[in-house]
Amino acid sequence: MKKIKELQSLLSKVLVGESIDEINRLAKMYLEDVGDEYEGRIDDDVKKFINGLPIQYITNTQYFYGYRFYVDSAVLIPRPETEELVYWIESDYKESKKNIQCLDIGTGSGIIPISLAKKFANWELIGMDLSSSALEVAIKNGADLRVAVSWIEQDILNSDQWKGRYDVIVSNPPYISLEEKSLMSESTIKYEPDIALFSEDPLLFYRKISEFASKHLDEAGTLYFELNEFYKVEIHQLMKNYFSDIEFKKDLQGKWRMVKAMHPLS
């Protein structure tokens, strides 16, 4: 009790303008994550709070789908809407007995394949990313959570490297246009990796991954995307060039945030 009151007092002084509820939330989260290390690191960590570093990067912790993941500035901080994407996949395949081959493109911290590995012990899961630093984080998370996931350093935009055959392909690609950058929080812009957030062409990865999936999905396979709600119509149009069966889904906030496609045309 003494620690949390002390921390609440410190944060209220350095995070001027934050609500009491937010101060209390951050204090509780911080204490849960750092545990017995509190005394040895609180002074340095308060300075990080002052500079606007997200608490997940301060504690190197973010919970996702009920599991504790390590995160640092090499990877995005996992968001709740991605949990909904994972749940959609889990729901679609919970009755399947097949040994599914699943590829996550742009895996970052590895949250998607690791969470699926926890639910489906018989799946063969692969996480792909072009960032070696991100893959180091994913590898650590896979080891910490004791799952078998294969990791590939590869740029999906390079079609010369395309190979493999999969039952499920999933991606949460960079989908925020540079014009939308001003709408993002200061801490996101300052500390989270641009390469995982922004794209000069917000449809680029949807186009390339749809093309890849149309050639490398099993005939009965499924492609899943997290998407930018502002580009639903455009994404639908481009995906119709590659798939005959496309379904969009809203998140819990009522935003068009997910899409899946089946029956490749090629």
N, C-alpha and C positions, 0 to 999 in steps of 0.2 A: 504493500500500500504506500509506503514511504517513497519508493522509487517512482511509482507512477505519478504521484503528486509532484515530485521534484521535476520529472520530465514534462509534465503538463505545464508547469510554471515556466520552465526553460523555453518550451516551444511557443507558448503564448507571447513571449518577449521577442522571439526571433521571427516568428511567422505572423507578422502584423497583418490584420485584416482577415485571417482565417477564423471560421466560426468555432465556437467552443466544442461542438460535436466533432468537427474535423480534427481539432487538436487532440481530443480524447481518443479518436479512432487511430490517429498516427502514433500516439503514445502507447496505446495497447498493442498495436501491431509491432512496433519497434521492440518492446520488452519481450513479446512472445518469440521474436526471431533471434534476438541477441542473447537472451537468457543470462547465464552467469558472466558473460563478457561485458556486461553493462558498465561496471565501474572503470574498466580499463580503456573503454573506447568512447564514452559518452561525450567527452570534451571535443574530440576530433569530429565526431558525427554531427554535433550541433552546428559546427562550421559548415558541414556539407548541407545541412538543412537550410542554413542561411543562403547558401549559393544556389538553392533551388534543385539540388540533386534529388531525383525521386527516391522515396524511401526504399523501394525495391532494389535500387542499386546500392543504397547505403548498407542494407542488411544482406544483399545478394540473395534475396528470397522472394519468390512469388508462388502463391498457391494456385493450382490449376487442376480442375477436374478431381479435386480431392487429394491431390498429391503436391508435395513440396518440391519446387524446382529451384535450382541455382540460376541466377541471372546476373549479367553484368552489361556494360555498355556496348558489348559486341553484338547484343541481341535485343530485339524488341521486348518490352514488358508484356507478357501475355494478357489478353483482354477477355472479358466474359463472353463476348459474341463468338469467339473462337471455341469456347466450351460448347456452345450451342451447335456449332458445326460438327464437332466430335460426337456429340450426342445423336445428331441426325444419322451419322455413319453407323454408330453403335446400334441404333434402333433398326436401321435397315438390314443389318446383318446378324442380329442377335439370335435368329433361328437357324442361320446357315451353319452347316457342318463342314463346309469346304475349307481347304487349306488356302486361304486368301493371300495373294501377292499384292501388297499395298505400297505405293510410292508416295511420299510427301515431298513436294517440290517447294524449295525455300523454307527448309525446316527450322532454321533459326536455333532456338534453344531445345528443339526436339519434342516440344510438348504434344504435338499431334500423334506421331508414331509411338511415343512412349506411353501416352494415355491409352491408345488402342491396344498396345502390347499388354497392358495391365488387364484389359477386358477380354482379349482374344489370344490365348496362349498358343494356339496353333497357326496364327498368322505369320507370314514372313514379311517383316516391315523394313522399309528402307527410307532413310531421310537424306535428301539431296540439298546442298547449298553451295554457292560459289565462294562463300566466305570461310576461310580456314579457321578464323577466330570464332565464328559462330559454331562451327562443327566441334571445336574444342569444348564449348559449353554443352552442346548436345551429347557428346561422348561422356562427359562428366555426369550429366543427368541420367543417362542410360545406365551407367555403372552404379550411381547412388541408388537408383530405384530398381536395380537388379532385373533389367529386361534385356532381351536379345533384339537389338536393332542394328542393322547395317547402315553405315554412313558413307556418302559419296560426295566428294568435292567436284562439282560440275556446274557449268553454266547452261541452263536449259535453253537459252537463246541461241546456243551454238548447235545447230541441227546436225552437224557432223558427228557429234558425240551421242546422238540419240540411239538407244538400244533398250532391249528388254521387253517383257510382256507382263501385263498387270491386270488384276481383277478390279483394283481400286486405285485411282489416282486422285490425290487431294492437294490443294494449294491455297495458301493465304498469301497471295503475291503483293508486291508493292502496287498500291492502287490509288494513291492520293496524288492528284495533279499538283504541279508547282503553283498554280493559281490558288489552290486551297491551303497552301502553307500558312497563310496569314490567319487561318481559322484555327490552327493548332495551338495547343498550350505552349507557353515559353519553354517549359522544362522538357517537353517532347522534342521540340525543335533543337534545343541546345544539347540534349544528352542522348537521345535515342538515335540509332544509326539511320542516316538518310537513305542508304541503299535498300533498307528493308521497308521504308515508308513511301518514298516518292518516286514518281516516274514522269518523265517529260510527256510520254504518251501513256495515259492511265489504262488504255486498252491493250497495250503491247503484250503483257504477260498472258492475258486471257486469250489473245489470238494465238500466240506461239504454243501455249500449253494445250489449248484446244486442238491445234493441229497435231501436236505430239500425241495427245491422248487418242485422237481418231485413228492413229496408226499403231499405237502400242497398247491399247486396251483390248482385253479379251472381248469377244463378241457380246457377251452378257455382262460386261464390266460397267463401272460407273465412275464418272468424273465429278468431283465436288470442288467448289470454289467458295471462299469468302469473298464478298464483293463490296464495292463502293456503291451505296444506295443511289447516288446521283447518276450512275451510268447503267442502270438496269436495262433500259431500252436498247442501248448500244451493245451491251454484252449479249443480250438476247439475239440481236441481229447477227452478230458475228458467229455466235455458237451454232446458229441454224445452218451455217455453212459446213458444219462438221458432224452434227448430231440431229437425229429425228425426234428425240424425246427429251424435252427440257422442262425442268420444274424449279421455280423460284420459291423461296421461303422467307418469311419475316422473322426477325428476332423478337425477343420479349419486349423491346421498346417500340415494336410496330414498324421497324425499318426493314426494307428489302436488303438482306445482308448475306444470303446464301443462295446457291444454285447448284443443281445437280443435272447431269446429262447422261443419257444412255443411247445405245444403238448407233454406233459410229456409221457415218455414211460411206467411208472409204473401206 
